[in-house]
Amino acid sequence: MSKNNTSAVKFFRVFSDSWSRLVLALLIAACWPARATTILQTFPVKLSRDEQLLLEHIVCGQEYGVAVAEIDARAFSANASQANYADVRCRPHAQLKGKPLYYVAQCAREQKLWSCSPARLETLVTLKDRELVVRPGTVPPAVAVETIQKISTYGYFQAHSLDAALQSTCVMGMGDAPDLIEISCRRWSVTVSFWCPQKKTGAACPRVIYMTEHS
């Protein structure tokens, strides 16, 4: 085994032991995509080859058998020699409506140990004049894409633009009832219902039933 591989294996053997200590860091990191530009300034850091191989293995290779596409490593201070966290994107493993399906995860570093959140499926959804980054979550990917595309054409809900509310990244999940889907985007959350009691022709279904701006 090469020196690089030996180092990577050593990192991997101990990364799981640091999970409990990194929960807080990962929770903070999970909020950054929506509000990083207003709360935190971060700085790019180049990872060592060993660290790149490790994160590729943890996020992409071990579970899904695919290679890494991109690792965006960041530090909280300028000129830092080590990254505090990294966003990892795997190479696409499939396509849906002509757009790639791939896995992403956020990883945090404590001293020399890396730990990563569970990988989440991500894809691009084509809207009228742009593409939206969407994570289907517990919603079947095809249903997620169709739902986003439909509600983006509805115009307004209670004087709020639905198209403007759909800003990357949007995370989706099934609601408390089986007919509900929750969509949480950069600034807005939208609840969609597939229960459509109105039978008249032209009634929109699924229906947007709730919309709120993040505080």
Secondary structure, DSSP 4 states (H G I P E B T S, - for coil): --HHHHHHHHHHHHHGGGHHHHHHHHHHHHHHHHHHHHH---EE-PPPHHHHHHHIIIIIIHHH---EEEEEEEESSTT-SS-SEEEEEEPP-EEETTEEEEEEEEEEEETTEEEEPPPEEEEEEE-SSSEEEEE-TTS-HHHHHHHHHHHTTS-EETTEEHHHH--SPEEEEE-SSTTEEEEE-SSEEEEEE------STT--SSEEEEEEE--
